[in-house]
Amino acid sequence: MKVKHSNGSAQSLSKCTGERRALLIGINYTGRPNPLQGCINDTAVMKDFLLGFNFKEENIRVLTDDQVDTPWMPTRENIIENLKWLLHGAQKDDSLFLHYSGHGGQVLDLDDDEVGDYDNCIFPLDHKENGVIIDDELHMILVKALPPGVRLTVLFDCCHSGSALDLPYIYTGTGYIRGSDALANLGHELVSGNFDPEALKNLQAKWVKLKEEKEKFELQVKLKAVHDADVVMFSGCKDDETSADVSVTRGKTSSANGAMTYAFTKSYRENSVQTYQDFLNSIRDLMREKYKQKPQLSSSRPKNMAELFFL
């Protein structure tokens, strides 16, 4: 199924001509178990990137764990408070941007609202003391509460981030909703091909698996679709993948950065007039040579992948 239109009203889509506001979160977990190297660098890269595309410094908040004893430490409480700040007072045609670089993971789903057995989550600096933030909570704060006519663009550069906001529509690089094109292609093979018994058995098994995935997708849409919310999320990998760092050389110095942050900013800087489909494929092309992770694009509503992506 290739989606060519939105089920939401045109009035609830943002033209992104109003105020721009951004929240950038980078956590290296310095001095704690399993520290990271490039997450604070990612926020600096992203802030510089956004300033070049009409975001004003006074409308950008940065939470990093090198800002000790300040309100800008990325604790659970501070992250949630600033997520709410990001949406507070937003009006039609505003453009909001959220960037998270840090640890991501999965925890057992306790309320049976996922199509799988796990909730995705992010790890605040104080997660051992005060807990993780799961996708259900992020969905309630950022998606359910988003005013109509406001765009929220999200970039998660962390492990297990494919459905970090529980958005129902996840797209392939060919512009199709993930799983739907594979099911259609396999159905065509089953009815038109000549197979030996073993090959036919294998294809039938694939059909059953893909049919189950399609049913899970339909359930996810029923549970999570919010057609008045204009949310687009780019994530560094699928739910079952991890995200890598990259060493970026600038002049005579090099620094660690998240591979997804690097590819996102590089692709858009080089060409800011790309369709959603072309932009996703450009990011994937930049990462394909060195990394196994596969960046994802998802949305709160059916998305025409031939439309231009803009901030």
MOSUL-V172749 format. One record per residue. N is the residue number from 1. RES is the residue in one small letter. SS is DSSP state (H for helix, E for strand, C for the rest). OMEGA is omega in degrees with one decimal (* if undefined). Layout:
BEGIN
n: (N	N)
res: (RES	RES)
ss: (SS	SS)
omega: (OMEGA	OMEGA)
END
This chain:
BEGIN
n: (1	2	3	4	5	6	7	8	9	10	11	12	13	14	15	16	17	18	19	20	21	22	23	24	25	26	27	28	29	30	31	32	33	34	35	36	37	38	39	40	41	42	43	44	45	46	47	48	49	50	51	52	53	54	55	56	57	58	59	60	61	62	63	64	65	66	67	68	69	70	71	72	73	74	75	76	77	78	79	80	81	82	83	84	85	86	87	88	89	90	91	92	93	94	95	96	97	98	99	100	101	102	103	104	105	106	107	108	109	110	111	112	113	114	115	116	117	118	119	120	121	122	123	124	125	126	127	128	129	130	131	132	133	134	135	136	137	138	139	140	141	142	143	144	145	146	147	148	149	150	151	152	153	154	155	156	157	158	159	160	161	162	163	164	165	166	167	168	169	170	171	172	173	174	175	176	177	178	179	180	181	182	183	184	185	186	187	188	189	190	191	192	193	194	195	196	197	198	199	200	201	202	203	204	205	206	207	208	209	210	211	212	213	214	215	216	217	218	219	220	221	222	223	224	225	226	227	228	229	230	231	232	233	234	235	236	237	238	239	240	241	242	243	244	245	246	247	248	249	250	251	252	253	254	255	256	257	258	259	260	261	262	263	264	265	266	267	268	269	270	271	272	273	274	275	276	277	278	279	280	281	282	283	284	285	286	287	288	289	290	291	292	293	294	295	296	297	298	299	300	301	302	303	304	305	306	307	308	309	310	311)
res: (m	k	v	k	h	s	n	g	s	a	q	s	l	s	k	c	t	g	e	r	r	a	l	l	i	g	i	n	y	t	g	r	p	n	p	l	q	g	c	i	n	d	t	a	v	m	k	d	f	l	l	g	f	n	f	k	e	e	n	i	r	v	l	t	d	d	q	v	d	t	p	w	m	p	t	r	e	n	i	i	e	n	l	k	w	l	l	h	g	a	q	k	d	d	s	l	f	l	h	y	s	g	h	g	g	q	v	l	d	l	d	d	d	e	v	g	d	y	d	n	c	i	f	p	l	d	h	k	e	n	g	v	i	i	d	d	e	l	h	m	i	l	v	k	a	l	p	p	g	v	r	l	t	v	l	f	d	c	c	h	s	g	s	a	l	d	l	p	y	i	y	t	g	t	g	y	i	r	g	s	d	a	l	a	n	l	g	h	e	l	v	s	g	n	f	d	p	e	a	l	k	n	l	q	a	k	w	v	k	l	k	e	e	k	e	k	f	e	l	q	v	k	l	k	a	v	h	d	a	d	v	v	m	f	s	g	c	k	d	d	e	t	s	a	d	v	s	v	t	r	g	k	t	s	s	a	n	g	a	m	t	y	a	f	t	k	s	y	r	e	n	s	v	q	t	y	q	d	f	l	n	s	i	r	d	l	m	r	e	k	y	k	q	k	p	q	l	s	s	s	r	p	k	n	m	a	e	l	f	f	l)
ss: (C	E	C	C	C	C	C	C	C	H	H	H	C	C	C	C	C	C	C	E	E	E	E	E	E	E	C	C	C	C	C	C	C	C	C	C	C	C	H	H	H	H	H	H	H	H	H	H	H	H	H	C	C	C	C	C	H	H	H	E	E	E	E	E	C	C	C	C	C	C	C	C	C	C	C	H	H	H	H	H	H	H	H	H	H	H	H	C	C	C	C	C	C	C	E	E	E	E	E	E	E	C	C	E	E	E	E	E	C	C	C	C	C	C	C	C	C	E	E	E	E	E	C	C	C	C	H	H	H	H	C	C	E	E	H	H	H	H	H	H	H	H	H	H	C	C	C	C	C	C	E	E	E	E	E	E	E	C	C	C	C	C	C	C	C	C	C	C	E	E	E	C	C	C	C	E	E	C	C	H	H	H	H	H	H	H	H	H	H	H	H	H	C	C	C	C	H	H	H	H	H	H	H	H	H	H	H	H	H	H	H	H	H	H	H	H	H	H	H	H	H	H	H	H	C	C	C	C	C	E	E	E	E	E	E	C	C	C	C	C	C	C	C	C	E	E	E	E	E	E	C	C	E	E	E	E	E	E	H	H	H	H	H	H	H	H	H	H	H	H	C	C	C	E	E	H	H	H	H	H	H	H	H	H	H	H	H	H	C	C	C	C	C	C	C	E	E	E	E	C	C	C	C	C	C	C	C	E	E	C	C)
omega: (176.8	-174.3	-178.2	-178.5	179.1	175.2	179.0	-179.9	178.3	-178.6	-178.0	174.7	179.9	173.2	179.5	178.7	-178.2	-179.6	175.8	-178.4	-176.6	171.9	-178.2	-177.0	178.1	-175.5	176.5	-178.4	-178.0	179.8	-179.7	178.2	176.7	179.0	175.7	-173.8	-166.2	-170.8	176.4	175.2	-179.8	-179.8	178.1	177.8	-177.2	178.5	177.9	178.2	-177.0	177.8	178.1	-179.3	167.3	169.0	-179.2	-175.9	-178.5	178.7	178.4	174.5	-177.8	174.9	178.0	-174.5	169.4	177.8	-171.9	176.6	175.5	175.6	-174.9	171.7	-175.1	173.0	179.4	-178.8	-178.4	178.4	-178.7	178.8	-177.8	170.8	177.9	175.2	-176.7	-177.9	-171.5	176.3	179.9	-176.7	-178.2	178.5	170.7	177.9	-179.6	-177.8	176.1	176.9	177.1	175.2	-176.9	178.1	170.9	-178.4	179.8	175.6	-177.5	178.2	-175.4	-176.9	172.5	179.0	179.4	175.8	173.1	-176.7	-172.2	166.4	169.6	-177.4	170.4	-173.3	172.9	-179.8	-176.6	-175.5	179.7	-179.1	-169.8	172.7	177.8	172.7	-174.9	-176.2	178.0	-178.8	177.5	179.6	-179.5	-175.6	-169.3	-174.4	-179.4	-174.4	-176.7	179.3	175.8	177.8	178.9	177.2	169.9	174.6	-174.6	173.7	175.4	176.5	-177.8	179.3	172.8	-170.0	-173.5	179.1	-175.0	177.4	-178.5	176.2	-170.1	-172.9	-180.0	-168.3	172.8	179.4	177.9	177.2	-180.0	170.0	-173.4	177.5	-174.0	-179.2	179.2	179.3	-180.0	-179.6	-179.8	176.8	177.9	178.8	-176.2	-175.1	-173.2	-172.8	172.9	-172.7	168.3	-174.3	-177.7	178.6	179.0	178.4	179.4	179.5	178.3	177.6	177.0	179.8	179.8	-179.2	-179.4	176.7	177.0	178.7	178.3	178.7	176.9	177.9	-179.4	176.3	179.5	177.3	180.0	-176.7	-164.9	-175.8	176.6	-168.4	176.7	179.5	-179.9	-175.7	175.4	-177.9	170.8	179.1	-172.2	-175.0	173.7	-179.0	-176.5	-178.7	173.8	-178.5	-175.2	170.6	176.8	175.2	-175.9	179.2	176.7	-175.4	-179.3	-178.1	176.2	-178.9	177.0	175.3	172.4	-177.7	-179.0	177.5	179.1	-176.1	180.0	-176.6	-179.7	-178.3	-176.1	177.0	-177.5	179.3	-178.5	176.7	-179.9	171.6	175.8	-178.2	-179.5	-179.5	177.2	-179.5	177.3	177.1	179.9	179.3	179.6	-175.2	-170.6	-173.9	-172.9	-170.3	179.8	-177.6	-176.5	179.9	-176.7	171.7	178.3	-177.1	-179.6	-177.4	174.8	-173.6	171.5	-174.7	176.6	175.9	177.7	172.9	175.6	-178.0	*)
END
